Amino acid sequence: MDHKLLIMGFAAFAITMLVLFILGPVSRHIGLIDYPGGRKEHDAPTPLIGGIAMAIAFACTLLWMGDPNPTRWILIAGALLL
């Protein structure tokens, strides 16, 4: 197994958790919250920032990779577009 990919996976997880921790209060402040009701089964209002955090972590780990491959810019652009 390639150790670089394993390290990048852990780094992406850590960056995602850090961004969630930072953006949680911000999302509550600006009203980016999903409230329970109807078919939603969560008990408390939940911030809608998980996808944003994962996209940021994905972009950061691809940039950190240091590979001169131009394909990573296409991957970053596609992830940010989604």
C-alpha positions in Angstrom: 0.0 0.0 0.0 1.2 3.5 -0.9 2.0 5.3 2.4 1.5 8.7 0.7 -2.1 7.9 -0.1 -2.8 6.8 3.5 -1.3 10.0 4.9 -3.3 12.0 2.5 -6.5 10.2 3.5 -5.8 11.0 7.2 -5.0 14.6 6.3 -8.2 14.9 4.4 -10.1 13.6 7.3 -8.4 15.9 9.7 -8.9 19.0 7.5 -12.6 18.1 7.1 -13.0 17.9 10.9 -11.2 21.2 11.4 -13.3 22.9 8.8 -16.5 21.5 10.3 -15.4 22.8 13.7 -14.7 26.3 12.3 -17.7 26.6 10.0 -20.3 25.2 12.5 -20.8 28.4 14.4 -20.6 30.4 11.1 -23.4 28.3 9.5 -25.6 28.9 12.6 -24.9 32.6 12.4 -25.8 33.0 8.7 -28.8 30.6 8.9 -27.4 27.7 6.9 -29.3 25.2 9.1 -31.5 22.2 8.3 -34.4 22.0 10.8 -36.1 18.7 11.7 -39.6 18.0 10.6 -41.5 16.0 8.0 -39.3 13.1 6.8 -36.1 14.5 8.4 -35.3 12.3 11.4 -32.6 14.3 13.2 -33.5 15.7 16.6 -31.8 19.1 16.6 -31.1 21.7 13.9 -28.1 20.6 11.9 -25.6 22.8 10.0 -25.5 22.2 6.2 -21.7 22.4 5.8 -20.6 18.8 5.4 -20.2 19.0 1.6 -18.4 22.3 1.8 -15.9 20.9 4.4 -15.3 17.8 2.2 -14.7 19.9 -0.9 -12.2 22.1 0.9 -10.4 19.1 2.3 -10.3 17.4 -1.1 -8.8 20.6 -2.7 -6.3 21.0 0.1 -5.0 17.4 -0.1 -4.8 17.6 -3.9 -2.8 20.8 -3.7 -0.6 19.3 -0.9 0.1 16.3 -3.1 2.8 18.2 -4.9 2.4 16.2 -8.1 3.1 18.3 -11.3 0.1 16.4 -12.9 -2.3 19.0 -14.4 -5.2 16.6 -13.9 -5.5 17.6 -10.2 -6.6 21.1 -11.3 -9.4 19.5 -13.3 -10.4 17.5 -10.2 -10.3 20.6 -8.0 -12.4 22.6 -10.4 -14.9 19.8 -10.8 -15.2 19.3 -7.0 -15.7 23.0 -6.4 -18.2 23.2 -9.2 -20.3 20.5 -7.6 
